[in-house]
């Protein structure tokens, strides 16, 4: 698996703060998002070579911004074909996968790491929630 347990947990918390599942009580959303992130992580491991996964943690190398955007779009399409999250309809599922992949692709960009990207995203979400 390309994502560690800690990285999966951070990503699930981030997505839970950004997405609401209206028919699910808030107390149940955490496990749902953890399951979804685990599915994304498993599919990533089956889809990407280990060398690309290494870019998540190596801030000294990475892909350029323009290439990252195109790569992210292709990756979302590929993962959506492999992942089935029955608690989302197809549009919600695609959105969830896109929102999960965005910070991962950002971490593969030049000079970034997954921990830094997730921490920055969490801070931005926290600021929005505090203002709301």
N, C-alpha and C positions, 0 to 999 in steps of 0.2 A: 504494500500500500504506500502510495507516495506521500500521504499526509500522516503525521504522527497523531496519536490520540489527543494530545494537547492542542494541536493545530485544528483538528476536527471539532473539538469542543469550542474553541475560540470562534471558528467560522459559524457554527450552529448558533451560538449566542448572538453573534452579529446579525445573522439572517432573521433570527427570532425577533430582534429589536426592529428590523426593517419591514417584516412581513406579518400580517395578521391573517389567521385562518378563522373566519367568522363563526363557523359552526363548531369550533373546538374551544373548550375552556382554556384560559391562559395557562393553567397548571399542567395541561397536557401538551401544550405546544412545544416545550423544550424537548421531550423525547421524540416528537415527530420530526423536528428539525435535525436532531442528532442522527436519526435514522436516514433522513434525506442526504445529509452531508456524508455519512458513511457510504451510501450508495454512490454518490458522486466520486468520493475518494477511491472506491473499489473500481469503478468504471475508468477513472483516470489511470490507475495502475495497469489496467488491461489495455488501455489505448495509447499511452505515451511510453516512449523508451525512457529508461532510468536517467539517461543524460539530461533530458528535458526536465525531469523531476528534480535533478540536482540544482537547476537554476533557481528553484524556490528558496534555497538557503544560501546561495553564493552571490553576495552583493557585488562581487568584482567582475562578473560577466553577465550577459543577458541578451535579450533580443531588443531591437529598436522599437520605438513607440508605434510607428506605422505598421510594422510587421506584427507587433503584439495585437493590434486591433483586428487585423485579418485573421491571425491565428486563433484569437479568442472566439470569433464568429464560427470558424470551422470546428473548433473544439466543442462549442455548445451544440452544434448540429450533430456531431458524432456522438456525444454523450447522451443527447436526447433520444437517439435511436436505441441505446443500450439500457436506459433507466426507465423504470415504471414506478411512479409514486402514486398509488391509488387514492390517496387522500387529497390529491390535486387533480383538477381537470387538465387537459393537455396544454392549454394556454398558461395556466398557473405553474405547471410542471416546467415548461420551457423557461418561464420567468425565474423560477427558483434556480434552475441550473445556470442560467445566465448570471444571476446575482451571486451564485457560489463560485463561478468560474472567473468573474471579473477580478476579484482580489488575487486569485492565483496567477492569472496572466500578468497582472500588474507586478507581482513579486518576481516573475520571470524576466521583467524588463531590466535594463541596465541600471546597476547601482542599488537595487532594492532586494529585500528579503521578505519572506512570508510573515515573519513576526512583526517587522516594521509596518508592513502594509495593513495587517489585521489590527494592530494597535492604533494606527492612524484612523482607520475606518471606524473603529469602536469609539474613538474620541469624537469624531464628527457626528456619529449617531447620538452619543451622549449629549453633545451640545444641542442638537435639534430637539431631543426629548426634554431637556431642561427648559428650553424656550417655549415648548409646546404646552 
